[in-house]
């Protein structure tokens, strides 16, 4: 296991958390990585929070010329990436130390090109909430269109097999838009181990919005990013909502 991992990290107004997220990358047992941070004109002190880490040559900090959204930031980072493996970590989430090592071993051992892992939730103070997520062992193209099973912070794919992904400029669900493109090239497999921590409750995150708002975002995903007609987009949106409830019942556990 020696291939470079490119870690994609869009950032916007996360000065309180981004340092901890970067430290979770620095603490990885797999050491051959590059971290590409693309800041979307944050109005807070994100620059100052990132600055102490920039002496590490493995960390690149890019800034958009104007506020453009996470889709544009992710697209830019993906174009900059040099690694065989592409992994994703938002600037308020965390990885456990063996995340990269275990996931690469899982993929290389089984010949997988696209995978995800389990994760748990943490609150704004970084304390575990007792909520844990897993998912289907295998997600086909059809299964991925049913629902966005993987947590963004857990996904990794082989760029040699999947290729360069660039997505439409949609404001939300742009991580799901990436998986819908990747699943056309390879099935996605679950490493059923909790290797990441998702920070829930931050203002502006998807977890804080209403069902009505989320329905609108899902419709735009299928209609604008996937180019489906109105009827197909509405059908996929409603199906997606139904499978969202199924995920909570089947793959969400509390302790």
N, C-alpha and C positions, 0 to 999 in steps of 0.2 A: 504494500500500500504506500505508493510514493507520489501519485499524481496530484497536481495542484487542484485545490478547491477554491472556487471564486464565491465569496459570500456577498449576497446582494442586500444592502441595507438602505432603503429610503428613509429620510428623516424630515420631520416637521414638528416644531414646537415640543421637543422631548428633552430639553436641557436637564430635567430632573432625573431622567432614566437612561439616557444614551451611554453615559459612562459605565454604568453597570452592565449594559448590553455588550459593550466593547470588551469589558473585562471577562465576560463569559466566553468570548471568542479567544482572547489571549490565554485563557485557562484550558483550552482544548488539549487533549492528549495527542491528537493528530496535529502536527505542526506545520505541514506544507499547505498554507492557505494564504489568500489575499482577501482583505476586507475592503469592499468598495462602498463607501457611504456617499449618497447623493442627497444633499440638503436642498429643500424646496423653498428657499428664501424665508427661513424661519425668522419671526420677529423677536424671538427670545434670545437667550445667551447660548444657543447650541454651539456656535463657533468656539466660545470659551471652554465649553464642556468637552469638546473634541480635541482641542489644541494640545493638551498634555500627552495624547497618544500618537501624535503625528511624527514623532521621532522614530517610530517603528516603520521601517520601509515596506512592511506588508500591509499597511493601512493607507488607503487613498481617500481623500476627502474632496469631493467635487460639489460645486454649487450651481444650481440653475440660475440663469440670468433673470428669470421672472417666475413667480409662483405658477406652477403648471399642473400640479397634482401628482399622485403617487404613480400613475401609469407611465407618465413621461419620465419620472425619476427611475423607475425600474427598467424601462426600455434603455435609458442611457447607461445604467450600470451593466446591463446585459451586453450591450455593445462593447463596453470597456473590458469585460471579463476575459481572462486569458486561460482559465482553468478547464480541465476535462470535466470536473464535477461542478455543478452549479447548486448552491444552497441559499436559503433565504432566512433572514432574521430581521424582523422589524426593530426599530430603535428604542422600543420600550419592553421588548421580550428578552428571554434568557435561554441559554442552552446549559445543559448539564455537561460536565467536563469530557465525558466519553462519547458525546453525541456524534461527532464526525467519524471518529475511529470505528465505532460500532456500526454505523450506517453504511460506511464504505465497505467494511468487511462483509456485511449482510448482502450488499449488492454484488460485490465481486464473487463471493462464494456461490451465489445463486444465478449469476448472469443477468441480473436485473438492470434496467436502464432508468427506472423511475420508481421512487419509493417515498414513504412517509413513515412517521413514528407516532407513538402515543405522546400525550402531553397533559400537564395539569394547569389549573388556573392559580394565579396569585393576585392579590389585591394591590392597590396603589402603593402600599408600604412594602411590598415584596413578600408578604406572608401567604402561605398556601391556604386556599379557601376550602380544601377538601373535595374539590370537583376534579374529576379525571376523565379524559377522553381517549378512546381508541377508535377502531373503525373496521370496515371489511378487510379481509385478508388480501383480496385482489379486487382492483377496480378496473373494469374494462372501459372502453370508450363510452358505451351506453350507460354504464354505471356512473361515470363522471358527469354525464349530462343530467342524470337524475338528481344529483346533489354534490356539493363541494365537500366531500368527506375529509380531505387532508387539512390540517392546520398549516397555514403558510410557513410558520416558523419550524416546521418539521420536514418540509419537502426537500428532496435532492434529486437531480437527474444528471444523466451522462450527456454532455453537450455533443459529443461525437455521434451519438445515436439520435438525439432529439433535434439538434441543430439550434440556430439562433432563433429565439422567440421574441417577437415584437407584437405588442397588443394595441388595440384601439384606445383612444384617449377617453376612457370612461373614469368617472371620479371615484366610484366604489366598485367592489368586486373585481378589481383588476388582477388580484392573485388568482381568482377562479378563472378569469379569462386566460391566464397562462396555462393552467392545468387542462383546460379544454383544447388548447393547441397541442400540448405535450401528449395527451392521451390518444391523439391520432397516430402517434409514432410508436407508443409502447404502453402496455398495461402498467398500472401503479400498484406496488405491493407494500404491505404493512410490515414494518418491524415492530412487533407488539411489545414495546418497551417504552417507558415514559422517560423521554430524553430532553424535554423542553418545557418551558414555563411561560404561559400566556398571561400577560397583564390585563386584567379585566377592569373596565369602569372608567378608563381615561376619557375625558371630554373629546368628542369627535370620533371615537372608535365605533365600529359597527355594533358592538355589544350594547351601546347606550341608546340606540335608535329604535323607533316603533316598528311594529310589523308592517304598517301601511307604508312607511318610508322604505323599508327593505324590499317590499313587493315592487315598488317603483324602480329600485336599483337593479333587481333581478330582471325585470322586463327590459331595461336598457341593455343589460349584459347580452341577452339573447337577441334583441332586435338590432342593436347598434354594433356590438362587437362581433356577434356571430352572423349578422345579416339575415336573420329569419324574418318572415313576414309577421304581421300583427297577430294572426291566429296562432301560429306556431309558438311565437314568443309568449303569448298569454298562457298557452297550454304548458309550456316548459316551466314557466314561473309558478303556476299553481302546483305542478308536480313537485317542483323544488321545495315549495313550502311544506307539502305533505311529507316529503322525505326528511325535512328538517325536524319535524316532530318525531319521526321514526328514529332519527339519530339520537335525540335526547332520551328516548325510551330504551334503545338498544345499546348505545355505545357511550352513554354518559353515566358515570357512577359517582356517588358521594360517600364520604365517610365522616 
